[in-house]
Amino acid sequence: MLAALERAGFVVRRTRGSHYYLVHRSDPARRTTVAMHPGDLSMRDLRDILKQAKLSREEFLRLI
């Protein structure tokens, strides 16, 4: 997940525990938080992350 967001232009701004806070390089208004907990990411969390990052499902699939 983090690698795909980094390929989309996001950088890790900071971390706190298992949470990564990312901001887009050219558009600071595009930001998201990714929780790196053990196990799979739920579909709901994936959808919320993509919505925050303003990425479509198709764009994300091209990045992974």
PDB file as gemmi writes it, atoms N, CA and C in Angstrom:
CRYST1    1.000    1.000    1.000  90.00  90.00  90.00 P 1                      
ATOM      1  N   MET A   1       0.820  -1.187   0.000  1.00  0.00           N  
ATOM      2  CA  MET A   1       0.000   0.000   0.000  1.00  0.00           C  
ATOM      3  C   MET A   1       0.868   1.255   0.000  1.00  0.00           C  
ATOM      4  N   LEU A   2       1.854   1.287   0.902  1.00  0.00           N  
ATOM      5  CA  LEU A   2       2.726   2.463   0.971  1.00  0.00           C  
ATOM      6  C   LEU A   2       3.496   2.660  -0.328  1.00  0.00           C  
ATOM      7  N   ALA A   3       3.999   1.583  -0.903  1.00  0.00           N  
ATOM      8  CA  ALA A   3       4.777   1.691  -2.143  1.00  0.00           C  
ATOM      9  C   ALA A   3       3.918   2.249  -3.273  1.00  0.00           C  
ATOM     10  N   ALA A   4       2.675   1.817  -3.366  1.00  0.00           N  
ATOM     11  CA  ALA A   4       1.785   2.322  -4.417  1.00  0.00           C  
ATOM     12  C   ALA A   4       1.511   3.806  -4.217  1.00  0.00           C  
ATOM     13  N   LEU A   5       1.291   4.222  -2.987  1.00  0.00           N  
ATOM     14  CA  LEU A   5       1.047   5.642  -2.721  1.00  0.00           C  
ATOM     15  C   LEU A   5       2.291   6.476  -3.014  1.00  0.00           C  
ATOM     16  N   GLU A   6       3.461   5.933  -2.705  1.00  0.00           N  
ATOM     17  CA  GLU A   6       4.697   6.663  -3.010  1.00  0.00           C  
ATOM     18  C   GLU A   6       4.884   6.795  -4.520  1.00  0.00           C  
ATOM     19  N   ARG A   7       4.535   5.760  -5.283  1.00  0.00           N  
ATOM     20  CA  ARG A   7       4.610   5.851  -6.741  1.00  0.00           C  
ATOM     21  C   ARG A   7       3.619   6.879  -7.283  1.00  0.00           C  
ATOM     22  N   ALA A   8       2.535   7.121  -6.551  1.00  0.00           N  
ATOM     23  CA  ALA A   8       1.528   8.107  -6.960  1.00  0.00           C  
ATOM     24  C   ALA A   8       1.937   9.524  -6.577  1.00  0.00           C  
ATOM     25  N   GLY A   9       3.089   9.674  -5.912  1.00  0.00           N  
ATOM     26  CA  GLY A   9       3.575  11.007  -5.577  1.00  0.00           C  
ATOM     27  C   GLY A   9       3.443  11.390  -4.119  1.00  0.00           C  
ATOM     28  N   PHE A  10       3.076  10.449  -3.269  1.00  0.00           N  
ATOM     29  CA  PHE A  10       2.945  10.735  -1.846  1.00  0.00           C  
ATOM     30  C   PHE A  10       4.266  10.480  -1.129  1.00  0.00           C  
ATOM     31  N   VAL A  11       4.505  11.228  -0.069  1.00  0.00           N  
ATOM     32  CA  VAL A  11       5.679  11.020   0.775  1.00  0.00           C  
ATOM     33  C   VAL A  11       5.202  10.882   2.218  1.00  0.00           C  
ATOM     34  N   VAL A  12       5.923  10.084   2.989  1.00  0.00           N  
ATOM     35  CA  VAL A  12       5.586   9.920   4.402  1.00  0.00           C  
ATOM     36  C   VAL A  12       5.998  11.191   5.124  1.00  0.00           C  
ATOM     37  N   ARG A  13       5.032  11.866   5.690  1.00  0.00           N  
ATOM     38  CA  ARG A  13       5.299  13.106   6.421  1.00  0.00           C  
ATOM     39  C   ARG A  13       5.767  12.785   7.840  1.00  0.00           C  
ATOM     40  N   ARG A  14       5.088  11.809   8.460  1.00  0.00           N  
ATOM     41  CA  ARG A  14       5.474  11.402   9.812  1.00  0.00           C  
ATOM     42  C   ARG A  14       4.829  10.061  10.117  1.00  0.00           C  
ATOM     43  N   THR A  15       5.273   9.466  11.201  1.00  0.00           N  
ATOM     44  CA  THR A  15       4.663   8.229  11.681  1.00  0.00           C  
ATOM     45  C   THR A  15       4.365   8.391  13.158  1.00  0.00           C  
ATOM     46  N   ARG A  16       3.391   7.637  13.599  1.00  0.00           N  
ATOM     47  CA  ARG A  16       3.078   7.596  15.025  1.00  0.00           C  
ATOM     48  C   ARG A  16       2.578   6.186  15.307  1.00  0.00           C  
ATOM     49  N   GLY A  17       3.389   5.434  16.005  1.00  0.00           N  
ATOM     50  CA  GLY A  17       3.057   4.031  16.221  1.00  0.00           C  
ATOM     51  C   GLY A  17       3.052   3.301  14.891  1.00  0.00           C  
ATOM     52  N   SER A  18       1.939   2.664  14.575  1.00  0.00           N  
ATOM     53  CA  SER A  18       1.848   1.925  13.316  1.00  0.00           C  
ATOM     54  C   SER A  18       1.129   2.721  12.224  1.00  0.00           C  
ATOM     55  N   HIS A  19       0.901   4.011  12.451  1.00  0.00           N  
ATOM     56  CA  HIS A  19       0.195   4.847  11.483  1.00  0.00           C  
ATOM     57  C   HIS A  19       1.172   5.736  10.716  1.00  0.00           C  
ATOM     58  N   TYR A  20       1.017   5.719   9.392  1.00  0.00           N  
ATOM     59  CA  TYR A  20       1.855   6.534   8.507  1.00  0.00           C  
ATOM     60  C   TYR A  20       0.989   7.658   7.941  1.00  0.00           C  
ATOM     61  N   TYR A  21       1.477   8.881   8.053  1.00  0.00           N  
ATOM     62  CA  TYR A  21       0.763  10.053   7.555  1.00  0.00           C  
ATOM     63  C   TYR A  21       1.466  10.510   6.280  1.00  0.00           C  
ATOM     64  N   LEU A  22       0.750  10.479   5.164  1.00  0.00           N  
ATOM     65  CA  LEU A  22       1.335  10.794   3.864  1.00  0.00           C  
ATOM     66  C   LEU A  22       0.709  12.054   3.274  1.00  0.00           C  
ATOM     67  N   VAL A  23       1.543  12.800   2.535  1.00  0.00           N  
ATOM     68  CA  VAL A  23       1.106  14.018   1.856  1.00  0.00           C  
ATOM     69  C   VAL A  23       1.617  13.946   0.422  1.00  0.00           C  
ATOM     70  N   HIS A  24       0.829  14.444  -0.517  1.00  0.00           N  
ATOM     71  CA  HIS A  24       1.241  14.452  -1.924  1.00  0.00           C  
ATOM     72  C   HIS A  24       2.269  15.551  -2.146  1.00  0.00           C  
ATOM     73  N   ARG A  25       3.292  15.243  -2.940  1.00  0.00           N  
ATOM     74  CA  ARG A  25       4.386  16.198  -3.186  1.00  0.00           C  
ATOM     75  C   ARG A  25       3.903  17.510  -3.792  1.00  0.00           C  
ATOM     76  N   SER A  26       3.059  17.442  -4.818  1.00  0.00           N  
ATOM     77  CA  SER A  26       2.671  18.663  -5.527  1.00  0.00           C  
ATOM     78  C   SER A  26       1.337  19.251  -5.073  1.00  0.00           C  
ATOM     79  N   ASP A  27       0.566  18.516  -4.281  1.00  0.00           N  
ATOM     80  CA  ASP A  27      -0.729  19.007  -3.806  1.00  0.00           C  
ATOM     81  C   ASP A  27      -0.891  18.650  -2.330  1.00  0.00           C  
ATOM     82  N   PRO A  28      -0.431  19.525  -1.424  1.00  0.00           N  
ATOM     83  CA  PRO A  28      -0.481  19.218   0.010  1.00  0.00           C  
ATOM     84  C   PRO A  28      -1.889  18.976   0.549  1.00  0.00           C  
ATOM     85  N   ALA A  29      -2.916  19.371  -0.201  1.00  0.00           N  
ATOM     86  CA  ALA A  29      -4.288  19.106   0.243  1.00  0.00           C  
ATOM     87  C   ALA A  29      -4.633  17.622   0.125  1.00  0.00           C  
ATOM     88  N   ARG A  30      -3.867  16.890  -0.682  1.00  0.00           N  
ATOM     89  CA  ARG A  30      -4.070  15.443  -0.817  1.00  0.00           C  
ATOM     90  C   ARG A  30      -3.236  14.754   0.249  1.00  0.00           C  
ATOM     91  N   ARG A  31      -3.909  14.269   1.281  1.00  0.00           N  
ATOM     92  CA  ARG A  31      -3.209  13.583   2.360  1.00  0.00           C  
ATOM     93  C   ARG A  31      -4.033  12.402   2.833  1.00  0.00           C  
ATOM     94  N   THR A  32      -3.351  11.441   3.401  1.00  0.00           N  
ATOM     95  CA  THR A  32      -4.036  10.252   3.885  1.00  0.00           C  
ATOM     96  C   THR A  32      -3.243   9.627   5.023  1.00  0.00           C  
ATOM     97  N   THR A  33      -3.886   8.752   5.750  1.00  0.00           N  
ATOM     98  CA  THR A  33      -3.273   8.015   6.850  1.00  0.00           C  
ATOM     99  C   THR A  33      -3.430   6.530   6.571  1.00  0.00           C  
ATOM    100  N   VAL A  34      -2.339   5.786   6.738  1.00  0.00           N  
ATOM    101  CA  VAL A  34      -2.365   4.341   6.521  1.00  0.00           C  
ATOM    102  C   VAL A  34      -1.940   3.658   7.810  1.00  0.00           C  
ATOM    103  N   ALA A  35      -2.792   2.765   8.315  1.00  0.00           N  
ATOM    104  CA  ALA A  35      -2.474   1.982   9.505  1.00  0.00           C  
ATOM    105  C   ALA A  35      -1.808   0.687   9.058  1.00  0.00           C  
ATOM    106  N   MET A  36      -0.585   0.454   9.503  1.00  0.00           N  
ATOM    107  CA  MET A  36       0.164  -0.734   9.108  1.00  0.00           C  
ATOM    108  C   MET A  36       0.074  -1.794  10.209  1.00  0.00           C  
ATOM    109  N   HIS A  37      -1.123  -2.350  10.374  1.00  0.00           N  
ATOM    110  CA  HIS A  37      -1.340  -3.396  11.362  1.00  0.00           C  
ATOM    111  C   HIS A  37      -1.110  -4.754  10.710  1.00  0.00           C  
ATOM    112  N   PRO A  38      -0.795  -5.772  11.511  1.00  0.00           N  
ATOM    113  CA  PRO A  38      -0.622  -7.111  10.937  1.00  0.00           C  
ATOM    114  C   PRO A  38      -1.926  -7.597  10.295  1.00  0.00           C  
ATOM    115  N   GLY A  39      -1.801  -8.379   9.258  1.00  0.00           N  
ATOM    116  CA  GLY A  39      -2.979  -8.915   8.584  1.00  0.00           C  
ATOM    117  C   GLY A  39      -3.336  -8.100   7.359  1.00  0.00           C  
ATOM    118  N   ASP A  40      -4.449  -8.459   6.768  1.00  0.00           N  
ATOM    119  CA  ASP A  40      -4.897  -7.810   5.540  1.00  0.00           C  
ATOM    120  C   ASP A  40      -5.605  -6.496   5.833  1.00  0.00           C  
ATOM    121  N   LEU A  41      -5.536  -5.605   4.874  1.00  0.00           N  
ATOM    122  CA  LEU A  41      -6.245  -4.339   4.933  1.00  0.00           C  
ATOM    123  C   LEU A  41      -7.688  -4.598   4.511  1.00  0.00           C  
ATOM    124  N   SER A  42      -8.647  -4.097   5.278  1.00  0.00           N  
ATOM    125  CA  SER A  42     -10.049  -4.327   4.929  1.00  0.00           C  
ATOM    126  C   SER A  42     -10.420  -3.513   3.694  1.00  0.00           C  
ATOM    127  N   MET A  43     -11.437  -3.956   2.994  1.00  0.00           N  
ATOM    128  CA  MET A  43     -11.908  -3.237   1.805  1.00  0.00           C  
ATOM    129  C   MET A  43     -12.380  -1.837   2.187  1.00  0.00           C  
ATOM    130  N   ARG A  44     -12.992  -1.717   3.336  1.00  0.00           N  
ATOM    131  CA  ARG A  44     -13.461  -0.406   3.803  1.00  0.00           C  
ATOM    132  C   ARG A  44     -12.285   0.539   4.013  1.00  0.00           C  
ATOM    133  N   ASP A  45     -11.228   0.051   4.668  1.00  0.00           N  
ATOM    134  CA  ASP A  45     -10.046   0.890   4.893  1.00  0.00           C  
ATOM    135  C   ASP A  45      -9.386   1.269   3.573  1.00  0.00           C  
ATOM    136  N   LEU A  46      -9.296   0.313   2.652  1.00  0.00           N  
ATOM    137  CA  LEU A  46      -8.713   0.591   1.341  1.00  0.00           C  
ATOM    138  C   LEU A  46      -9.507   1.675   0.619  1.00  0.00           C  
ATOM    139  N   ARG A  47     -10.821   1.545   0.631  1.00  0.00           N  
ATOM    140  CA  ARG A  47     -11.685   2.540  -0.015  1.00  0.00           C  
ATOM    141  C   ARG A  47     -11.504   3.920   0.620  1.00  0.00           C  
ATOM    142  N   ASP A  48     -11.426   3.970   1.952  1.00  0.00           N  
ATOM    143  CA  ASP A  48     -11.252   5.249   2.649  1.00  0.00           C  
ATOM    144  C   ASP A  48      -9.901   5.886   2.330  1.00  0.00           C  
ATOM    145  N   ILE A  49      -8.851   5.082   2.262  1.00  0.00           N  
ATOM    146  CA  ILE A  49      -7.516   5.602   1.942  1.00  0.00           C  
ATOM    147  C   ILE A  49      -7.504   6.172   0.531  1.00  0.00           C  
ATOM    148  N   LEU A  50      -8.089   5.444  -0.424  1.00  0.00           N  
ATOM    149  CA  LEU A  50      -8.120   5.924  -1.806  1.00  0.00           C  
ATOM    150  C   LEU A  50      -8.941   7.200  -1.926  1.00  0.00           C  
ATOM    151  N   LYS A  51     -10.027   7.292  -1.166  1.00  0.00           N  
ATOM    152  CA  LYS A  51     -10.859   8.496  -1.190  1.00  0.00           C  
ATOM    153  C   LYS A  51     -10.085   9.690  -0.636  1.00  0.00           C  
ATOM    154  N   GLN A  52      -9.396   9.497   0.494  1.00  0.00           N  
ATOM    155  CA  GLN A  52      -8.597  10.575   1.078  1.00  0.00           C  
ATOM    156  C   GLN A  52      -7.493  11.011   0.125  1.00  0.00           C  
ATOM    157  N   ALA A  53      -6.878  10.050  -0.555  1.00  0.00           N  
ATOM    158  CA  ALA A  53      -5.764  10.338  -1.456  1.00  0.00           C  
ATOM    159  C   ALA A  53      -6.233  10.847  -2.818  1.00  0.00           C  
ATOM    160  N   LYS A  54      -7.542  10.830  -3.030  1.00  0.00           N  
ATOM    161  CA  LYS A  54      -8.130  11.255  -4.313  1.00  0.00           C  
ATOM    162  C   LYS A  54      -7.580  10.422  -5.475  1.00  0.00           C  
ATOM    163  N   LEU A  55      -7.545   9.103  -5.250  1.00  0.00           N  
ATOM    164  CA  LEU A  55      -7.125   8.152  -6.284  1.00  0.00           C  
ATOM    165  C   LEU A  55      -8.306   7.260  -6.640  1.00  0.00           C  
ATOM    166  N   SER A  56      -8.474   6.973  -7.915  1.00  0.00           N  
ATOM    167  CA  SER A  56      -9.513   6.033  -8.322  1.00  0.00           C  
ATOM    168  C   SER A  56      -8.997   4.607  -8.126  1.00  0.00           C  
ATOM    169  N   ARG A  57      -9.919   3.674  -8.143  1.00  0.00           N  
ATOM    170  CA  ARG A  57      -9.537   2.269  -8.011  1.00  0.00           C  
ATOM    171  C   ARG A  57      -8.645   1.848  -9.172  1.00  0.00           C  
ATOM    172  N   GLU A  58      -8.962   2.342 -10.374  1.00  0.00           N  
ATOM    173  CA  GLU A  58      -8.178   1.996 -11.558  1.00  0.00           C  
ATOM    174  C   GLU A  58      -6.757   2.551 -11.456  1.00  0.00           C  
ATOM    175  N   GLU A  59      -6.627   3.790 -10.975  1.00  0.00           N  
ATOM    176  CA  GLU A  59      -5.290   4.374 -10.798  1.00  0.00           C  
ATOM    177  C   GLU A  59      -4.479   3.549  -9.805  1.00  0.00           C  
ATOM    178  N   PHE A  60      -5.122   3.149  -8.708  1.00  0.00           N  
ATOM    179  CA  PHE A  60      -4.432   2.357  -7.692  1.00  0.00           C  
ATOM    180  C   PHE A  60      -3.977   1.014  -8.260  1.00  0.00           C  
ATOM    181  N   LEU A  61      -4.845   0.360  -9.019  1.00  0.00           N  
ATOM    182  CA  LEU A  61      -4.495  -0.944  -9.586  1.00  0.00           C  
ATOM    183  C   LEU A  61      -3.319  -0.838 -10.547  1.00  0.00           C  
ATOM    184  N   ARG A  62      -3.200   0.270 -11.256  1.00  0.00           N  
ATOM    185  CA  ARG A  62      -2.050   0.468 -12.144  1.00  0.00           C  
ATOM    186  C   ARG A  62      -0.762   0.651 -11.344  1.00  0.00           C  
ATOM    187  N   LEU A  63      -0.870   1.165 -10.124  1.00  0.00           N  
ATOM    188  CA  LEU A  63       0.311   1.455  -9.312  1.00  0.00           C  
ATOM    189  C   LEU A  63       0.853   0.241  -8.567  1.00  0.00           C  
ATOM    190  N   ILE A  64       0.007  -0.762  -8.344  1.00  0.00           N  
ATOM    191  CA  ILE A  64       0.482  -1.921  -7.575  1.00  0.00           C  
ATOM    192  C   ILE A  64       1.140  -2.951  -8.460  1.00  0.00           C  
TER     193      ILE A  64                                                      
END                                                                             
